[in-house]
Amino acid sequence: MTSSLLEQLIDALKVLPGVGSKSAQRMAYQLLERDRAGGRRLSTALAEAMEHIGHCQQCRDFTEGALCAICASPSRDRHQLCVVESPADRLAIEQATGYRGLYFILQGRLSPLDGIGPRELGLEQLSQRLAQGEVGELIIATNPTVEGEATAHYLGQLARQAGVKPMRLAHGVPLGGELEYVDRGTLSHAFGSRSEMS
C-alpha cells in the first residue's frame, strides 16, 4: 500500500537534522494549513539548490560554479589555508575573525566506525594542494572532539610531509567565562596547553 502525500511530506521533512516525527508533522500541517505559498517557494528553492549547487573544485565548499567566491577572489592570502570540518565552520570563522586566507572544507571528520576515512574527506586532494608549494601555513580548525582531534593529528602529519607549518586553533576557557563554571575537560585542556605571556 502506498503512503498518502501527507505521509510522504512528513517523512521527507524528517531528513532534516533534529526533526523527528512530531516536528515534521507540525511543519507539514503549518505549510498546508497556513502557508501554501511558502511551501511552494520552499519546494522550488529546494529543487533548484539540489540541482545546481555542487562543490568548489579547490576547497570543497558549496558553490554554483566551478570555484566558490573565496577561492576565486584575488585578494585572499594564498599562503594560508584553514581546514574546517563543514561549510558552517567556515562561515563562523569568516564572520568572527579577520582571516583573509583560503579554506579547505573536509565535509566531515575521520571516523572509521562510520566508514569515513581520508578518501571521503578529500585528503588526497589536500595533500596534492600542499605539495604545490604555495601554502606555507595550514591552520587546523577541526572541532575538539575525539574524531576532530584524530583528524587534526592526521592533518598535521600531512602538512609536515609537505614542508608546511601546521597550526592548531587554541582551545580552552571561553572569553568572559568563569573558571568555576567551565567543564573539567575544557579546563584540563586549557591548563595543559598554557603558554608564556608576552
N, C-alpha and C positions, 0 to 999 in steps of 0.2 A: 504494500500500500504506500502510495506517495505522500509526502508531507504536504500540508497546506502551505500556501505562500506566506502566511503569517508565521508558521513554524520555521520555514526556511529563512525568513528575515531574522527571527530571534536567534536561530542557530548561527547565522552569518555574523551577527553582532558579537557573538561570544568569542570570536577570534581576537578581539581587542584585549590588550593586557588589563587584568583587573576586572574584567567584565564577566560576571557569572550569569546564571540563568535568570535570576530576578532582575538584575540591572539591564540585561539585554531585553527582557520583556518590557520593562519601563520605557526604554529607549524606543522600541518598536511602537508601543502604544502612543508615546509622545508624538512621534513622526506622523503616525496615521490619524490620530485624533486632532492634533493641534497645528502641525506644521508640514503639510504635504509638499509645499513649495520648497521648504528647507530640505526635505528628504530627497526631492528631485535634484536640487543643487548638489547635495552630498553624493548622490549616485553618479552624477555627471563628473564631478571633480574626482571622485574615486576611480572611475573608469579611465579618465584621462591620465591621472597620475600613474596608474598601473601600466598603462600603455606606453607612456612617454618618458618616465623617469627611470634612469639607469644609474650606472656607477661611473665616476670620473676615472679615466684611464690611468691617471697619475696617482691620485690619493685614495680612490675607492669611496669617496663621499657620494651622496646622491646628487644627480645633475640631469638636466635635459639634453646637454650637449656632450661632446667628447671630453671636454675639460670643464671643471667647475670654475666659478668666478675667482676663487682664491688662487688656484693653480695657474689660471690664465693671466692673472694680474702681474704686470712687470714691476710693480712697486714692492712686492713681497721679497723678504730676505731668503734667498735660495740656499744659504749655508746652514740654516736652522731647520730642523724637521721635528715636529712634535707628533708622537704616536699616541693615539687615543683609541679607546675601545669602540666608540659609537659616534655617529653624527651629532647626537645630543651633547656628548662630552666636548666635541669641537666647538659647538655653539656656545657652551658655557665658558670656555676659555676665551673665545672671541669677545664675548660680552663683558667678561670680568677683568680682562687684562689688556695690556698694550702690545701683546705679542704680534709681531709682524712677519713671522716666518711662515713656512708651509706645514702641511699636515700629512699624516698617513692614517687612515681610518681602518682599523682591523675588522670591524663589523663583528666583534666578539672577543673572546679571550681563550687561551688554551684550556681545554677541558677534555682530556682523553676519555673520561667516562661517558661524555655526551657525544663522542665522535668528532670533537673539534680539535684539529691538530694544526701544524704550521701551514699546510696547504689551504685549509679553509680560511685562514686569516690573511692569505696573500703574502706570507713571509718570504717566499721566493722572489716575488716582485720587489719587496722592500730590500732584500739582500742585493738584488741587481742595481737598484737605485743607489744604495750606499756605495757599491763598488765603482760607480761612475766618478766618484771623487769630488762631486760638487758639495755634498753635505759635510760639514765639519763638526756639527753638534747634533746628537739625537736626544731629544727631550722625551723621556718615557713618562707618559701621563696615564698609566693604567690605574684602575681602582685598587685600593688597598685591601683586596680580598685574597684568599688563598690562590685562586686562579689568576687574579691580577698580578700578584707577586711572582708567580711562576712565569707568567708571560713577560713580566719586566726583566726577570733574570735571563730568559731566552733572548730578549731583545738586546740586552746589554752585551751578551756574547756575540750576537750578530754584528753589533756596532764595532766592538773591539777587533773582530776578524777583518773588518773593512778599514780599520785605522781611523774610525770615527769616535769622538769622545761621547760616551753615554752619560746622560744626566737624568736623575730621578727627581720627580716633584717631591718637595718636602711634605711630610705628614706629621700631624701632631695636634697640639692644643689649638682649638679654633680661636680666632681673634675675638676678643671680648668674652671669652669663656672663663669660667672659674674652675680651678683645679678640683675642687671637691665634687663638681658635677660631671667631670669628664670620665668616660668609661675607662676601665682598667687597661684594656688592650691599647687604646689610643695613648693613654698616659705612659704606659710602659714603652711603647714605640717612640714617643716623643723624648722620653728620658734617655733611651738608648741611642737616639740619633742626635743628641745635643751637640752643639758646635760652639767654637770660641766666638765671643762677641767682638765686633770690630770697633 
